[in-house]
Amino acid sequence: MLIRKGFRFRLEPTEGQRSLFAIQAGCCRFIWNKALEINLRRLRDGHRIMRYGEMCNLLRFWKQTDELAFLCETHSQALQQTLKALDRAFMDAFDPERPNKRLPRFKRKGRHDAFRYPQGIKLEGSRVYLPKAGWVKLRLSRPVEGEIRNATVSRRAGHWFVSIQTEMEVPEPAHPADTAIGVDMGVVNMATLSDGSTFPGAKALKRLGRKLAREQRRLARKQKFSNNWKRQCARIARIHAKISDARMDAIHKATTAISKSHAVVCLEDLRVKDMSASARGTLDCPGRNVRAKAGLNRSILDAGWGEFRRQLEYKLSWLGGRLVLVDPKHTSQRCSACGHVDAASRTSQAAFRCTACGHCDNADVNAAKNILAAGIAAPRQGMPWKPVEGKGTGLPVKQEPEVAVTRLLPEPV
């Protein structure tokens, strides 16, 4: 089994290396915008776009001119990787199988400054060798596993980071656990499991939202592009970085605990983009409860449901487990004891009382049990597992089954 992993570390470059990183990021941004402008003009004129090989030939010509001779200060392969990324972006935009297609956009200074080295990276102790920059100190927080394939240097909140991608071949893993669990995503608790355990999440945006709003109001009162304006932008960027780091830390801890404890995880196939869409409406047809919906949207995005699902998927695959996605329809309205569906059964955000059989449970735990039952009843999707007889072999029946944690056994050979 081939595993690709990314290891991200904060760099401690010298002033000269910081200046070189900024120059390389600026040159890569310049090449992206210039090649993008040419291809967009060709599309408007009815011509085909230039592919990666043609853009590389054009890059060689640009370096030979006096006007663009500054491109020689940047590592040539970093510029080539930028053109390769632009070519991939155009191919994705014209891919008929991709649902949300859009053309590449121009890059702005100070936003997502980054460049990539495809080779020539060496790691020795607490320093890394990067072409053109030489040996750079880094904060090595964990050992790097596997063979180094490439490295990406990026700037975030005033600091430079390196992301090292590695590859390694490992034997086909077998998960140490033999249980299945249902997971219900929410805004009060980021994840609620069918065995009753919960992961509250960081709620970082809610915790730092007032401070962020205050700093953004201060930014609005400053002269744009002045030194004070730039310093205030740096303060806001640091707050955004704290919010993102706290959210990712909570998600990583939750997904790691779940993936190590259960071989099969059943999760709702939520369409987060549609669920967090604005309710503002139009002038002709204005929306209702816009402010309340905006608050709900912030809570949904602050929970990081999409990232939670992405991390669960790859962590389970590394351990030999499986993620099963189920239809979210009626999971919060169905009784896990008798299977009766009624929206009135959910009396509040946290309470569930079935109007048919009177079964009482926490609303999120009841939904997680329904998700687990639906995941077990769904087609196996290649899972080498089957539920123990009498424990959640289908949808809920009249008596309450034990679906909090379902133990799984391997299929007979």
C-alpha positions as CSV (number, residue, x, y, z in Angstrom):
1,M,0.0,0.0,0.0
2,L,1.4,3.4,-1.0
3,I,1.0,6.1,1.6
4,R,1.7,9.8,1.0
5,K,2.1,12.0,4.0
6,G,2.8,15.7,4.5
7,F,4.9,17.1,7.3
8,R,4.6,20.8,8.0
9,F,7.2,22.7,10.1
10,R,7.9,26.3,10.9
11,L,11.1,27.7,9.4
12,E,13.5,30.0,11.2
13,P,15.2,31.7,8.2
14,T,17.8,34.4,8.4
15,E,17.0,37.9,7.0
16,G,18.7,37.1,3.7
17,Q,16.7,33.8,3.4
18,R,13.5,35.7,4.2
19,S,14.2,38.2,1.5
20,L,15.0,35.3,-1.0
21,F,11.7,33.5,0.0
22,A,9.7,36.7,-0.7
23,I,11.4,37.2,-4.0
24,Q,10.8,33.6,-5.1
25,A,7.1,33.8,-4.0
26,G,6.8,37.1,-5.9
27,C,8.3,35.7,-9.1
28,C,6.1,32.7,-9.0
29,R,3.0,34.9,-8.5
30,F,4.2,37.1,-11.5
31,I,4.6,34.0,-13.7
32,W,1.2,32.7,-12.8
33,N,-0.6,36.0,-13.5
34,K,1.3,36.6,-16.8
35,A,0.6,33.1,-18.1
36,L,-3.0,33.3,-17.0
37,E,-3.5,36.6,-18.7
38,I,-2.1,35.2,-22.0
39,N,-4.4,32.1,-21.8
40,L,-7.5,34.1,-21.0
41,R,-6.8,36.4,-23.9
42,R,-6.4,33.4,-26.2
43,L,-9.8,32.0,-24.9
44,R,-11.5,35.4,-25.6
45,D,-10.0,35.3,-29.2
46,G,-11.3,31.8,-29.8
47,H,-7.9,30.1,-29.7
48,R,-6.8,27.1,-27.6
49,I,-4.9,27.7,-24.4
50,M,-1.1,27.2,-24.1
51,R,-0.2,23.9,-22.3
52,Y,2.6,23.4,-19.9
53,G,5.3,22.7,-22.5
54,E,4.5,25.8,-24.5
55,M,4.4,28.0,-21.3
56,C,7.9,26.6,-20.3
57,N,9.3,27.6,-23.7
58,L,7.8,31.1,-23.2
59,L,9.4,31.2,-19.7
60,R,12.8,30.5,-21.2
61,F,12.3,33.4,-23.6
62,W,11.2,35.8,-20.8
63,K,14.4,35.0,-18.8
64,Q,16.5,36.1,-21.7
65,T,14.9,39.6,-22.0
66,D,16.3,42.6,-20.1
67,E,12.8,43.5,-18.8
68,L,12.2,40.1,-17.1
69,A,15.8,39.2,-16.2
70,F,14.9,39.2,-12.5
71,L,13.2,35.8,-13.0
72,C,16.7,34.3,-13.0
73,E,16.9,35.0,-9.2
74,T,14.3,32.3,-8.6
75,H,15.0,28.6,-8.8
76,S,13.9,27.5,-12.3
77,Q,12.0,24.4,-11.1
78,A,9.9,26.5,-8.8
79,L,8.7,28.6,-11.7
80,Q,8.1,25.4,-13.7
81,Q,6.0,24.0,-10.9
82,T,3.9,27.2,-10.9
83,L,3.2,26.7,-14.6
84,K,2.4,23.1,-14.1
85,A,-0.1,24.1,-11.4
86,L,-1.7,26.6,-13.8
87,D,-2.0,23.9,-16.5
88,R,-3.6,21.6,-14.0
89,A,-6.1,24.4,-12.9
90,F,-7.1,24.9,-16.6
91,M,-7.6,21.1,-17.1
92,D,-9.8,21.0,-14.0
93,A,-11.8,23.9,-15.2
94,F,-12.6,22.1,-18.5
95,D,-13.1,18.7,-16.9
96,P,-16.8,17.7,-17.5
97,E,-16.8,15.4,-14.5
98,R,-16.0,18.1,-12.0
99,P,-19.3,19.7,-10.7
100,N,-18.0,23.1,-9.6
101,K,-15.8,24.2,-12.5
102,R,-14.3,27.7,-12.7
103,L,-11.3,29.3,-14.5
104,P,-8.1,30.0,-12.5
105,R,-8.0,33.4,-10.9
106,F,-5.2,36.0,-10.6
107,K,-3.1,35.9,-7.5
108,R,-2.7,39.0,-5.2
109,K,0.4,40.0,-3.3
110,G,0.3,38.8,0.3
111,R,-2.3,36.1,-0.3
112,H,-1.2,32.5,-0.3
113,D,2.5,33.3,-1.0
114,A,4.1,29.9,-1.8
115,F,6.4,28.1,-4.1
116,R,7.4,24.4,-4.6
117,Y,10.6,22.5,-5.0
118,P,10.2,19.1,-6.8
119,Q,13.6,17.8,-5.8
120,G,16.9,18.7,-4.2
121,I,15.5,18.7,-0.6
122,K,17.6,17.3,2.2
123,L,16.8,17.0,5.9
124,E,19.5,16.9,8.5
125,G,18.7,17.2,12.1
126,S,16.8,20.4,12.8
127,R,17.6,22.0,9.4
128,V,16.5,21.5,5.8
129,Y,18.3,22.2,2.6
130,L,16.3,24.2,0.0
131,P,17.7,25.0,-3.4
132,K,18.9,28.6,-3.8
133,A,18.3,29.2,0.0
134,G,20.8,26.6,1.4
135,W,20.4,25.2,4.9
136,V,17.5,26.7,6.8
137,K,16.7,26.1,10.5
138,L,13.3,24.6,11.3
139,R,11.3,23.5,14.3
140,L,11.3,19.7,13.9
141,S,8.3,18.7,16.0
142,R,8.2,15.1,14.8
143,P,10.3,12.7,12.7
144,V,9.8,12.6,9.0
145,E,8.8,9.2,7.7
146,G,9.3,7.9,4.1
147,E,11.1,9.2,1.1
148,I,11.0,12.9,0.4
149,R,9.3,13.7,-2.9
150,N,8.8,17.5,-2.8
151,A,8.6,20.5,-0.5
152,T,6.4,23.6,-0.5
153,V,7.5,26.8,1.2
154,S,4.6,29.1,2.2
155,R,4.1,32.2,4.3
156,R,1.3,32.4,6.9
157,A,0.7,35.2,9.4
158,G,4.2,36.6,9.0
159,H,6.0,33.2,9.4
160,W,7.5,30.9,6.8
161,F,6.6,27.2,6.8
162,V,7.8,24.2,4.8
163,S,5.5,21.3,3.9
164,I,7.5,18.1,3.0
165,Q,5.6,15.4,1.1
166,T,6.8,11.9,1.5
167,E,6.0,8.5,0.1
168,M,6.3,5.0,1.6
169,E,5.3,1.5,0.8
170,V,3.7,-0.4,3.7
171,P,2.0,-3.8,4.0
172,E,-1.8,-3.8,3.6
173,P,-2.9,-2.8,7.1
174,A,-5.4,-4.7,9.2
175,H,-7.4,-2.6,11.7
176,P,-6.8,-3.6,15.3
177,A,-10.4,-3.0,16.3
178,D,-13.5,-4.9,15.2
179,T,-16.3,-2.4,15.9
180,A,-18.4,0.0,14.0
181,I,-19.6,3.4,15.2
182,G,-22.1,6.0,14.0
183,V,-21.1,9.7,14.1
184,D,-23.5,12.6,14.1
185,M,-22.1,16.0,13.1
186,G,-23.5,19.1,14.9
187,V,-22.8,22.7,16.0
188,V,-23.2,22.3,19.7
189,N,-20.9,19.2,19.7
190,M,-18.7,18.8,16.7
191,A,-19.2,15.0,16.7
192,T,-21.5,12.8,18.8
193,L,-20.9,9.0,18.7
194,S,-23.6,6.3,18.9
195,D,-22.1,5.1,22.1
196,G,-22.8,8.4,23.8
197,S,-19.4,10.0,23.7
198,T,-19.0,13.5,22.4
199,F,-16.3,15.8,20.9
200,P,-17.2,19.4,21.6
201,G,-14.8,20.9,19.1
202,A,-12.8,24.1,19.5
203,K,-15.5,26.7,18.6
204,A,-12.5,29.0,17.9
205,L,-14.4,31.5,15.8
206,K,-17.0,31.9,18.5
207,R,-14.4,32.3,21.2
208,L,-12.2,34.9,19.2
209,G,-15.0,36.4,17.1
210,R,-15.4,39.6,19.2
211,K,-11.6,40.2,19.2
212,L,-11.5,39.6,15.4
213,A,-14.4,42.0,14.8
214,R,-12.8,44.7,17.0
215,E,-9.5,44.5,15.1
216,Q,-11.3,44.6,11.8
217,R,-13.1,47.8,12.8
218,R,-9.7,49.3,13.7
219,L,-8.5,48.4,10.2
220,A,-11.4,50.1,8.6
221,R,-10.4,53.4,10.3
222,K,-6.8,53.4,9.0
223,Q,-5.4,54.8,5.8
224,K,-5.3,52.1,3.3
225,F,-1.7,50.8,2.5
226,S,-0.2,52.9,5.2
227,N,2.3,51.4,7.6
228,N,-0.3,51.3,10.4
229,W,-2.7,49.6,8.0
230,K,-0.1,47.0,7.2
231,R,0.6,46.3,10.9
232,Q,-3.1,46.0,11.6
233,C,-3.5,43.5,8.7
234,A,-0.7,41.5,10.3
235,R,-2.6,41.4,13.7
236,I,-5.8,40.2,11.9
237,A,-3.8,37.5,10.1
238,R,-2.4,36.2,13.4
239,I,-5.9,36.0,14.8
240,H,-7.1,34.1,11.8
241,A,-4.1,31.7,12.2
242,K,-5.0,31.1,15.8
243,I,-8.6,30.3,14.9
244,S,-7.5,27.9,12.1
245,D,-4.9,26.2,14.3
246,A,-7.3,25.6,17.2
247,R,-10.0,24.2,14.8
248,M,-7.5,21.9,13.1
249,D,-6.1,20.7,16.5
250,A,-9.5,19.7,17.8
251,I,-10.4,17.9,14.5
252,H,-7.1,16.0,14.4
253,K,-7.5,14.8,18.0
254,A,-11.1,13.7,17.4
255,T,-10.5,11.9,14.1
256,T,-7.4,10.2,15.4
257,A,-9.3,8.9,18.5
258,I,-12.2,7.7,16.4
259,S,-10.1,6.1,13.6
260,K,-7.9,4.2,16.1
261,S,-10.9,2.9,18.1
262,H,-13.3,1.7,15.4
263,A,-12.7,-0.2,12.1
264,V,-15.9,1.1,10.4
265,V,-17.2,4.7,10.9
266,C,-20.6,5.6,9.5
267,L,-21.1,9.3,8.7
268,E,-23.7,11.4,7.1
269,D,-23.1,12.5,3.5
270,L,-23.7,16.2,4.2
271,R,-23.6,18.8,1.5
272,V,-21.9,21.5,3.6
273,K,-21.8,24.1,0.8
274,D,-25.6,24.0,0.4
275,M,-26.2,23.9,4.2
276,S,-24.1,27.0,4.7
277,A,-25.6,29.0,1.8
278,S,-26.8,32.5,2.5
279,A,-30.6,33.1,3.1
280,R,-30.4,36.7,2.0
281,G,-32.3,36.1,-1.2
282,T,-32.8,38.9,-3.8
283,L,-34.5,42.3,-4.0
284,D,-37.5,40.7,-5.6
285,C,-37.6,37.8,-3.2
286,P,-35.9,38.6,0.0
287,G,-35.1,35.9,2.5
288,R,-36.4,35.3,6.0
289,N,-34.5,35.0,9.3
290,V,-31.3,36.1,7.5
291,R,-29.5,37.0,10.6
292,A,-30.3,33.7,12.4
293,K,-29.2,31.7,9.3
294,A,-26.0,33.7,9.1
295,G,-25.2,32.7,12.7
296,L,-26.0,29.1,11.9
297,N,-23.7,29.2,8.8
298,R,-20.8,30.6,10.9
299,S,-21.3,27.7,13.4
300,I,-21.4,25.1,10.7
301,L,-18.2,26.4,9.0
302,D,-16.5,26.9,12.4
303,A,-17.1,23.2,13.2
304,G,-15.2,22.1,10.1
305,W,-17.4,19.2,9.0
306,G,-15.7,18.9,5.6
307,E,-12.3,18.7,7.1
308,F,-13.5,16.2,9.7
309,R,-14.8,13.9,7.0
310,R,-11.6,14.3,4.9
311,Q,-9.3,13.4,7.8
312,L,-11.5,10.4,8.9
313,E,-11.3,9.0,5.4
314,Y,-7.5,9.0,5.0
315,K,-6.8,8.0,8.6
316,L,-9.1,5.0,8.4
317,S,-7.6,3.9,5.1
318,W,-4.1,4.1,6.7
319,L,-5.2,1.9,9.5
320,G,-7.2,-0.6,7.4
321,G,-10.6,0.8,8.3
322,R,-13.5,2.1,6.2
323,L,-15.6,5.2,6.1
324,V,-19.3,4.6,5.1
325,L,-21.4,7.5,4.0
326,V,-25.2,7.3,4.5
327,D,-28.1,9.4,3.4
328,P,-28.8,12.1,6.1
329,K,-32.5,12.1,5.4
330,H,-34.6,11.8,8.6
331,T,-31.7,10.7,10.7
332,S,-32.5,13.2,13.4
333,Q,-36.3,12.6,13.2
334,R,-36.3,8.8,13.3
335,C,-36.6,6.9,16.5
336,S,-33.7,4.5,17.0
337,A,-36.0,2.2,19.0
338,C,-39.1,1.7,16.8
339,G,-38.1,3.5,13.5
340,H,-41.0,6.0,13.6
341,V,-40.3,9.2,11.8
342,D,-41.8,12.4,13.2
343,A,-40.3,15.9,13.3
344,A,-42.3,16.5,16.5
345,S,-40.3,13.8,18.3
346,R,-37.3,16.2,18.6
347,T,-38.7,18.5,21.3
348,S,-35.6,20.6,21.6
349,Q,-32.0,20.8,20.4
350,A,-30.8,18.2,22.9
351,A,-33.9,16.1,23.7
352,F,-35.7,13.4,21.7
353,R,-38.9,11.8,22.7
354,C,-40.6,9.5,20.3
355,T,-44.3,10.3,19.7
356,A,-45.1,6.7,18.9
357,C,-43.3,4.6,21.6
358,G,-42.2,7.2,24.1
359,H,-38.5,6.3,23.8
360,C,-36.3,9.1,25.2
361,D,-32.7,9.8,24.4
362,N,-30.3,12.6,23.6
363,A,-31.2,13.9,20.1
364,D,-27.6,13.7,18.8
365,V,-27.0,10.2,20.2
366,N,-30.3,9.0,18.7
367,A,-29.3,10.4,15.3
368,A,-25.9,8.7,15.6
369,K,-27.6,5.4,16.3
370,N,-29.7,5.8,13.2
371,I,-26.6,6.6,11.2
372,L,-24.9,3.5,12.4
373,A,-28.0,1.3,11.6
374,A,-28.3,2.9,8.1
375,G,-24.6,2.3,7.5
376,I,-24.8,-1.4,8.4
377,A,-27.9,-1.9,6.4
378,A,-26.4,-0.2,3.3
379,P,-24.6,-2.2,0.7
380,R,-21.3,-3.4,1.9
381,Q,-19.2,-1.2,-0.4
382,G,-16.4,-3.8,-0.4
383,M,-16.2,-4.0,3.4
384,P,-14.8,-7.3,4.6
385,W,-17.1,-7.2,7.6
386,K,-20.5,-8.4,8.8
387,P,-22.3,-7.5,11.9
388,V,-22.7,-10.0,14.7
389,E,-26.0,-11.7,14.5
390,G,-28.7,-9.9,16.4
391,K,-26.8,-6.6,16.8
392,G,-27.9,-4.0,14.3
393,T,-28.3,-6.2,11.2
394,G,-30.8,-3.8,9.6
395,L,-33.0,-0.8,10.3
396,P,-34.4,-0.4,13.8
397,V,-37.2,-2.8,14.8
398,K,-39.9,-2.5,17.5
399,Q,-37.6,-3.4,20.4
400,E,-34.5,-1.2,20.9
401,P,-31.4,-2.9,19.5
402,E,-27.9,-2.5,20.7
403,V,-26.6,-0.2,18.0
404,A,-24.4,2.1,20.1
405,V,-21.3,0.1,19.1
406,T,-21.7,-2.8,16.8
407,R,-18.9,-5.4,16.8
408,L,-17.9,-6.7,13.4
409,L,-16.4,-10.0,12.3
410,P,-14.5,-10.9,9.2
411,E,-16.3,-12.6,6.4
412,P,-15.7,-16.4,6.3
413,V,-13.1,-17.4,3.7
